[in-house]
Amino acid sequence: MEIQHTDDGKNGRFFMLADDTEQAFMTYVHAGPGKFIIDHTVVFLVTRVRAWVNNW
């Protein structure tokens, strides 16, 4: 798995890739110097199932 990050100075996004497929992401907006607000998180069902099976 690989975590990547994009940021355009106003909004940003962290996302997780596995096998060249996006597995999860988190988006945020800048809220001042050194601060940001996380406004959305998603973990796709296939990722949740894979984690559940691997921990069973």
N, C-alpha and C positions, 0 to 999 in steps of 0.2 A: 504494500500500500504506500501511496505517496500523497502528501499533503501539499497543496499549492495555494498561492495567495495572489490576488489581484487587488489593486487600489488605484482609483483615479483622482484621489485628493479630496473627494467628497463622499464617495461610497467605496466599500470594499467587500471582498468575498474570500473566504477560505473554503477549499473544497478538497475532498478526498477521492483519489483515483485508485482503482484496482483493476488490473487487466484492461487498461485504457478505457474504463467505464466509470462514470461518476457514481460514487456510492453515498455521499453525503455532502451537505454544504451549510455554511453559515454566512449570512450577509449582515453588514453593519453600515451605519452612517457616522461620520465624524461629528462630535458634539463639543468641540473646543480643543485647545491644546492638550495633547496627551490623553484625550478621552474619546470614547466612541460608544454608541448604543447598538447592541445586537438587536436587529429587528426581525430576523427570520432564521429558523434552523430546520433542516430536513435530513432525515436518515431514511433512505429508501428501504422498502420492505425486504428486498433481497439481502441487504446488508444486515438487517435485524435478524432475519432467519438464519443467515450464515453464522452470526455471533451466537445465537441460541444453540444451534446444532454443535458448534465447536466447543461450547461450554457444558454440554449435556453429560 
